Amino acid sequence: MDYSSEDCMNMFTQGQTNWMITTLQGPRSGLLTNIAPISLQSSVNIFPNPAQNLINIRINPIITAAHLSIQDITGKSIFQKNINFHKGFIQVNLPDLNKGIYIIHVFNDQFTTVEKLIIE
């Protein structure tokens, strides 16, 4: 989509332009503002990986809570937990996971991160 104001660059009719502006300023305004800063997205560290039955999650200390979700490689939800960080750190016990490859999601309303987790 072209948002330039130059007449020769516009690809939309005036009606389409009005509809798009109304949508982006109204019910879909979050599309323009709900983008997490890169510093939060890239500040999650999950270790050790490969792991056995315990993982550590280190995160930017300004984050105090998040949701942890683990899925197997087929997308089936295996483990979910709301987690609270203490000074940007938490240990999570995973005693019931079989050996294999999993997808781990750590997220809240400020960031989301997805990583591969290997359980040995």
Backbone bond lengths (Angstrom), bond angles and torsions (degrees), N, CA, C in turn:
res aa  C-N    CA-C-N  psi(-1)  N-CA   C-N-CA  omega(-1)  CA-C   N-CA-C  phi
1 M - - - 1.445 - - 1.521 108.94 -
2 D 1.294 115.74 145.86 1.450 121.93 -178.74 1.523 108.98 -111.91
3 Y 1.320 116.43 120.41 1.452 121.08 -179.56 1.526 112.05 -103.67
4 S 1.325 118.55 9.22 1.459 120.60 -177.96 1.520 110.11 -68.92
5 S 1.330 115.11 156.32 1.461 119.56 -178.66 1.520 112.70 -92.75
6 E 1.297 118.66 -4.66 1.459 121.31 -179.89 1.528 109.52 -70.37
7 D 1.347 116.25 130.17 1.468 120.95 -176.99 1.519 112.31 -58.35
8 C 1.320 117.58 -38.92 1.462 119.29 -177.10 1.531 111.89 -73.17
9 M 1.315 118.50 -15.70 1.458 121.88 -177.75 1.526 112.59 -96.20
10 N 1.315 118.25 -14.14 1.459 120.71 -176.68 1.517 111.35 -71.16
11 M 1.319 115.42 136.12 1.453 121.44 -178.93 1.524 111.47 -110.84
12 F 1.335 117.78 2.40 1.450 122.02 -173.43 1.518 111.41 -120.71
13 T 1.331 116.36 152.56 1.455 120.47 171.37 1.523 107.95 -73.62
14 Q 1.302 117.78 166.26 1.461 121.21 178.63 1.535 110.37 -60.85
15 G 1.325 117.44 -37.93 1.460 120.75 177.97 1.524 111.86 -63.71
16 Q 1.337 116.93 -41.71 1.461 120.18 178.28 1.527 110.52 -66.06
17 T 1.318 116.32 -39.98 1.465 120.62 179.00 1.519 110.63 -63.01
18 N 1.326 117.34 -45.72 1.469 120.93 179.18 1.527 111.06 -61.67
19 W 1.335 116.57 -43.03 1.468 120.53 179.02 1.531 110.82 -61.44
20 M 1.336 117.08 -43.93 1.467 121.15 -179.38 1.531 110.89 -63.87
21 I 1.329 117.71 -45.53 1.462 121.39 -179.99 1.521 110.34 -63.44
22 T 1.326 117.57 -43.92 1.468 121.48 178.46 1.528 111.17 -60.77
23 T 1.312 116.82 -42.05 1.467 121.07 -179.90 1.527 111.21 -66.36
24 L 1.326 117.09 -45.31 1.463 120.05 -177.32 1.521 112.65 -72.71
25 Q 1.302 118.21 -23.80 1.462 120.83 177.95 1.522 112.17 -94.65
26 G 1.321 117.33 -11.08 1.461 121.42 -177.39 1.508 112.00 -107.34
27 P 1.338 117.05 -114.91 1.461 120.84 -171.91 1.532 114.49 -66.50
28 R 1.307 119.16 -20.13 1.473 121.34 -179.06 1.521 112.13 -107.85
29 S 1.334 117.65 21.65 1.456 120.71 -176.36 1.525 112.39 -61.07
30 G 1.329 117.36 -23.75 1.459 120.70 178.24 1.515 113.39 -62.90
31 L 1.324 117.56 -22.24 1.464 120.27 177.78 1.522 111.55 -61.02
32 L 1.321 116.38 -27.53 1.455 120.25 -177.74 1.517 112.71 -93.23
33 T 1.336 118.24 -16.62 1.462 119.69 -171.98 1.518 115.11 -122.18
34 N 1.318 120.61 -18.01 1.456 122.09 -174.81 1.520 112.62 -90.72
35 I 1.292 117.30 49.39 1.453 122.04 179.09 1.519 107.56 -109.18
36 A 1.322 116.64 120.42 1.462 120.66 -178.47 1.520 110.25 -70.42
37 P 1.314 116.47 142.41 1.461 118.81 175.57 1.522 110.23 -60.34
38 I 1.299 116.62 145.15 1.460 121.18 -178.56 1.527 110.80 -60.49
39 S 1.334 117.23 -31.99 1.461 119.58 -179.10 1.525 111.63 -61.35
40 L 1.341 118.83 -31.29 1.460 120.78 177.20 1.521 110.59 -79.45
41 Q 1.326 118.38 -40.56 1.452 121.64 -177.48 1.514 111.56 -64.07
42 S 1.302 117.27 -36.34 1.460 119.70 -174.04 1.523 112.99 -95.79
43 S 1.325 118.29 6.49 1.451 119.61 -173.93 1.526 113.93 -100.08
44 V 1.332 118.42 11.26 1.456 121.20 179.70 1.523 108.87 -94.83
45 N 1.331 115.36 129.20 1.461 120.90 179.27 1.532 107.77 -127.20
46 I 1.334 116.38 118.92 1.467 121.99 -179.55 1.526 107.48 -111.58
47 F 1.328 116.32 122.86 1.458 120.74 -176.39 1.522 109.87 -151.60
48 P 1.316 121.39 160.64 1.461 125.80 -10.28 1.520 109.99 -71.02
49 N 1.279 115.52 158.00 1.456 121.22 177.16 1.515 107.40 -148.15
50 P 1.308 118.66 103.57 1.457 130.54 15.61 1.540 112.73 -70.85
51 A 1.330 114.50 152.18 1.460 122.10 -179.64 1.522 109.01 -122.54
52 Q 1.348 115.18 172.73 1.462 119.09 175.53 1.522 109.24 -112.02
53 N 1.317 117.98 -75.09 1.467 118.90 179.40 1.525 112.33 -134.61
54 L 1.322 117.04 12.70 1.453 121.40 -177.79 1.526 108.40 -145.53
55 I 1.331 116.12 132.07 1.459 119.71 173.33 1.522 109.10 -123.85
56 N 1.300 115.12 152.71 1.455 123.13 175.22 1.521 107.28 -110.79
57 I 1.312 115.99 139.60 1.453 120.78 175.95 1.519 107.32 -124.48
58 R 1.323 114.76 119.90 1.462 120.71 176.09 1.526 107.19 -111.54
59 I 1.327 115.13 135.92 1.457 120.70 -173.27 1.524 109.53 -143.23
60 N 1.310 115.74 164.14 1.451 120.90 175.88 1.530 108.80 -52.33
61 P 1.321 118.92 127.54 1.474 121.61 -174.88 1.527 115.08 -60.17
62 I 1.329 119.03 -16.57 1.469 117.81 178.57 1.526 111.87 -74.92
63 I 1.342 116.88 -14.38 1.464 120.94 176.28 1.525 107.71 -87.19
64 T 1.323 116.98 126.69 1.466 120.07 -178.45 1.520 113.26 -109.30
65 A 1.343 117.64 -21.92 1.459 120.26 -177.78 1.526 110.16 -147.42
66 A 1.328 114.96 152.45 1.468 120.72 178.34 1.523 108.03 -159.55
67 H 1.303 115.08 179.08 1.460 121.84 175.76 1.522 107.42 -116.66
68 L 1.317 116.28 135.49 1.460 122.92 178.36 1.518 108.04 -110.90
69 S 1.328 115.81 129.13 1.456 121.41 179.02 1.524 108.06 -134.14
70 I 1.321 116.16 132.52 1.465 120.91 178.15 1.520 108.11 -122.64
71 Q 1.343 114.93 131.75 1.462 121.59 178.90 1.520 108.66 -123.31
72 D 1.349 115.51 150.53 1.459 118.26 172.82 1.526 108.02 -78.88
73 I 1.318 117.33 179.44 1.460 119.57 -174.19 1.529 113.31 -71.04
74 T 1.326 117.63 -10.83 1.461 120.27 175.18 1.527 111.85 -88.72
75 G 1.338 116.92 -6.19 1.461 121.51 -179.31 1.510 113.86 95.79
76 K 1.333 117.57 0.24 1.463 121.47 179.66 1.532 109.40 -72.67
77 S 1.318 115.68 131.55 1.459 120.72 178.89 1.527 109.70 -70.57
78 I 1.314 116.31 124.76 1.459 122.90 -176.44 1.531 111.52 -106.73
79 F 1.329 116.66 -36.58 1.460 121.04 -172.37 1.523 108.54 -152.02
80 Q 1.333 116.70 135.39 1.463 121.40 174.88 1.515 108.72 -140.73
81 K 1.320 114.48 142.68 1.458 118.54 -179.02 1.521 109.74 -161.19
82 N 1.323 116.45 136.90 1.464 120.86 168.44 1.516 106.67 -81.01
83 I 1.315 116.31 131.99 1.467 119.69 -175.81 1.525 110.17 -123.91
84 N 1.327 114.87 145.23 1.463 122.71 175.93 1.516 107.99 -117.36
85 F 1.311 115.68 126.84 1.459 121.40 -177.94 1.519 110.48 -89.00
86 H 1.315 115.91 142.72 1.463 122.11 172.83 1.526 107.32 -111.13
87 K 1.314 116.16 110.18 1.470 122.28 -177.02 1.524 111.22 54.67
88 G 1.334 115.91 39.53 1.452 120.96 175.60 1.516 115.13 77.76
89 F 1.331 117.55 21.59 1.461 119.89 -175.90 1.527 110.39 -144.04
90 I 1.336 115.95 145.35 1.471 121.70 171.74 1.524 108.48 -154.90
91 Q 1.326 115.29 147.49 1.467 122.18 171.23 1.522 107.30 -107.64
92 V 1.327 115.66 135.62 1.463 120.50 -179.41 1.520 108.63 -122.42
93 N 1.324 116.13 124.88 1.457 122.24 178.80 1.528 109.05 -84.74
94 L 1.327 116.85 129.68 1.466 122.70 -179.81 1.526 109.61 -125.06
95 P 1.328 118.75 66.13 1.459 120.40 -172.20 1.521 115.07 -72.61
96 D 1.322 118.23 -22.48 1.467 120.41 -172.39 1.524 114.45 -99.14
97 L 1.325 117.82 8.42 1.459 119.28 -179.95 1.528 110.36 -86.11
98 N 1.324 115.81 130.03 1.460 120.82 175.19 1.524 109.30 -76.10
99 K 1.315 116.05 163.30 1.450 120.11 175.32 1.518 108.73 -59.26
100 G 1.334 116.19 138.42 1.453 120.00 179.25 1.511 112.71 156.63
101 I 1.312 114.72 -169.95 1.456 122.55 -179.04 1.522 108.42 -108.66
102 Y 1.310 115.64 133.57 1.458 122.80 -178.03 1.531 109.50 -131.15
103 I 1.309 115.05 161.63 1.460 122.16 173.81 1.519 106.73 -110.52
104 I 1.318 115.91 126.39 1.458 120.82 -178.49 1.527 109.21 -113.11
105 H 1.334 115.72 130.31 1.460 123.09 178.05 1.528 107.27 -114.80
106 V 1.315 116.65 130.09 1.459 121.98 170.96 1.520 105.14 -124.07
107 F 1.338 116.74 124.22 1.458 118.32 -174.90 1.519 112.22 -157.08
108 N 1.318 114.82 159.45 1.461 123.67 166.73 1.526 106.63 -151.35
109 D 1.320 118.39 -162.01 1.465 119.13 -177.27 1.523 113.22 -76.98
110 Q 1.338 118.32 -4.51 1.457 121.75 -179.06 1.528 113.44 -105.53
111 F 1.323 118.26 -21.06 1.457 120.23 -175.55 1.523 109.52 -159.35
112 T 1.307 114.90 166.67 1.458 121.43 170.03 1.516 107.81 -149.81
113 T 1.310 115.81 142.38 1.460 120.24 175.41 1.518 108.04 -139.52
114 V 1.315 116.20 144.36 1.459 122.90 179.87 1.521 107.07 -130.89
115 E 1.328 116.37 129.38 1.460 120.81 179.55 1.517 110.24 -140.21
116 K 1.318 114.51 157.66 1.458 121.13 173.25 1.524 107.94 -83.52
117 L 1.318 117.21 136.77 1.452 122.85 178.52 1.520 108.27 -124.54
118 I 1.307 116.74 129.33 1.454 121.94 178.26 1.522 108.46 -108.15
119 I 1.338 115.94 126.87 1.458 121.95 175.87 1.517 107.87 -106.08
120 E 1.332 115.97 124.91 1.472 121.37 179.50 1.506 111.47 -100.23
